[in-house]
């Protein structure tokens, strides 16, 4: 399945999650998906994005590591369903939106947490989601620079 479809599915599942374990499981799923997308960009994405993509992979992995790994049934891990990235800009825009929503959902859980363990787990996961989103935004910036450079080169060749 392509990245955008998986991200849309994750956003929907996060929005529909209700209690703390469900939200935290969806946050974990989103970070695992960000890790898989980062890995794919690092290996086969545009060369301008590969360094940032490696950073995204590491940060998203940290985001998974601070959250309890949910018990998922066979085929339920969305990241494992990633088969293609699709259009880079669209995938990154969608992923940035998902990571922002994860952060917001985790803030809600942290504010309502009854125990200190859940609170700190959420705080670490919020930090990881925010840093992952920063990497995604940097990747988008690099794409914009690359595209602008191509336009200038094309105009210079034509002119």
C-alpha positions as CSV (number, residue, x, y, z in Angstrom):
1,X,0.0,0.0,0.0
2,X,1.3,3.5,-0.7
3,X,2.4,5.9,2.0
4,X,-0.5,8.3,1.7
5,X,-3.1,5.7,2.0
6,X,-1.4,4.3,5.1
7,X,-1.1,7.7,6.6
8,X,-4.8,8.4,6.0
9,X,-5.7,5.1,7.7
10,X,-3.5,6.1,10.6
11,X,-5.0,9.5,11.0
12,X,-8.5,8.0,10.9
13,X,-7.6,5.3,13.5
14,X,-6.0,8.0,15.7
15,X,-9.1,10.2,15.5
16,X,-11.4,7.2,16.3
17,X,-9.3,6.0,19.2
18,X,-10.9,6.6,22.6
19,X,-9.2,5.4,25.7
20,X,-5.6,5.9,26.7
21,X,-4.3,2.5,25.5
22,X,-5.9,3.0,22.1
23,X,-4.4,6.5,21.6
24,X,-1.0,5.3,22.7
25,X,-1.2,2.3,20.4
26,X,-2.1,4.6,17.5
27,X,0.8,6.9,18.4
28,X,3.1,3.9,18.3
29,X,1.7,2.9,14.9
30,X,2.2,6.4,13.6
31,X,5.9,6.4,14.7
32,X,6.4,3.0,13.2
33,X,5.0,4.2,10.0
34,X,7.2,7.3,10.1
35,X,10.2,5.1,10.7
36,X,9.3,2.9,7.7
37,X,8.7,5.9,5.4
38,X,12.0,7.4,6.6
39,X,13.8,4.2,5.8
40,X,12.3,4.0,2.4
41,X,13.3,7.7,1.6
42,X,16.8,7.0,2.9
43,X,17.2,4.1,0.5
44,X,15.3,5.1,-2.6
45,X,14.1,8.6,-2.2
46,X,15.5,11.8,-3.7
47,X,19.2,12.2,-2.9
48,X,18.6,15.6,-1.2
49,X,16.4,13.9,1.4
50,X,18.5,10.9,2.3
51,X,20.4,12.4,5.3
52,X,17.2,13.8,6.8
53,X,15.4,10.6,6.1
54,X,18.0,8.7,8.2
55,X,17.4,11.1,11.0
56,X,13.6,10.6,10.7
57,X,14.1,6.9,10.9
58,X,16.2,7.2,14.1
59,X,13.8,9.7,15.7
60,X,10.7,7.7,14.9
61,X,12.4,4.6,16.2
62,X,12.9,6.4,19.5
63,X,9.2,7.4,19.4
64,X,8.3,3.7,19.2
65,X,10.9,2.8,21.9
66,X,9.4,5.1,24.5
67,X,5.9,3.8,24.0
68,X,4.7,0.4,25.0
69,X,4.6,-1.9,22.0
70,X,0.9,-2.7,21.4
71,X,-0.2,-6.2,20.9
72,X,-1.2,-6.3,17.2
73,X,-2.7,-9.0,15.2
74,X,-1.2,-10.4,12.0
75,X,-1.4,-7.7,9.3
76,X,-2.3,-5.0,11.8
77,X,1.1,-3.2,11.7
78,X,0.5,-0.5,9.1
79,X,4.2,0.1,8.6
80,X,4.6,-3.4,7.4
81,X,2.1,-2.7,4.6
82,X,4.2,0.0,3.1
83,X,5.0,-0.9,-0.5
84,X,5.7,2.4,-2.1
85,X,6.2,6.1,-1.2
86,X,4.2,7.6,-4.1
87,X,4.8,11.3,-4.7
88,X,7.4,12.6,-2.1
89,X,5.8,16.0,-1.3
90,X,2.3,14.6,-0.8
91,X,3.6,11.7,1.4
92,X,5.7,14.1,3.5
93,X,2.9,16.7,3.9
94,X,0.5,13.9,5.1
95,X,3.1,12.4,7.4
96,X,3.8,15.8,9.0
97,X,0.1,16.2,9.6
98,X,-0.1,12.8,11.2
99,X,2.8,13.5,13.5
100,X,1.3,16.8,14.6
101,X,-2.0,15.0,15.4
102,X,-0.1,12.4,17.4
103,X,1.5,15.1,19.5
104,X,-1.8,16.7,20.2
105,X,-3.4,13.4,21.1
106,X,-0.6,12.6,23.4
107,X,-0.8,16.0,25.1
108,X,-4.4,15.2,25.9
109,X,-3.4,11.8,27.4
110,X,-0.6,13.4,29.4
111,X,-2.8,16.0,30.9
112,X,-5.3,13.4,32.0
113,X,-2.8,10.8,33.2
114,X,-3.4,9.3,36.6
115,X,0.1,8.0,37.0
116,X,3.5,9.5,36.5
117,X,4.7,6.7,34.3
118,X,2.0,7.4,31.7
119,X,2.7,11.1,31.9
120,X,6.4,10.7,31.3
121,X,5.9,8.2,28.6
122,X,3.6,10.6,26.8
123,X,6.1,13.5,27.3
124,X,8.9,11.5,25.7
125,X,6.6,10.4,22.8
126,X,5.5,14.0,22.3
127,X,9.1,15.1,22.0
128,X,9.9,12.3,19.5
129,X,6.8,13.1,17.4
130,X,7.7,16.8,17.4
131,X,11.4,16.1,16.4
132,X,10.2,13.6,13.7
133,X,7.8,16.3,12.4
134,X,10.7,18.8,12.3
135,X,12.7,16.3,10.1
136,X,9.7,16.0,7.8
137,X,9.4,19.7,7.5
138,X,13.2,20.0,6.7
139,X,12.7,17.3,4.0
140,X,9.9,19.4,2.5
141,X,12.1,22.5,2.6
142,X,14.8,20.6,0.7
143,X,12.3,19.5,-1.9
144,X,11.3,23.1,-2.4
145,X,14.9,24.2,-2.8
146,X,15.5,21.4,-5.3
147,X,12.4,22.3,-7.3
148,X,13.3,26.0,-7.3
149,X,16.8,25.2,-8.5
150,X,15.4,23.2,-11.4
151,X,13.1,26.1,-12.4
152,X,16.1,28.5,-12.4
153,X,18.2,26.1,-14.4
154,X,15.4,25.5,-16.9
155,X,14.8,29.2,-17.3
156,X,18.5,29.8,-17.8
157,X,18.7,27.1,-20.4
158,X,15.7,28.5,-22.2
159,X,16.7,32.1,-22.0
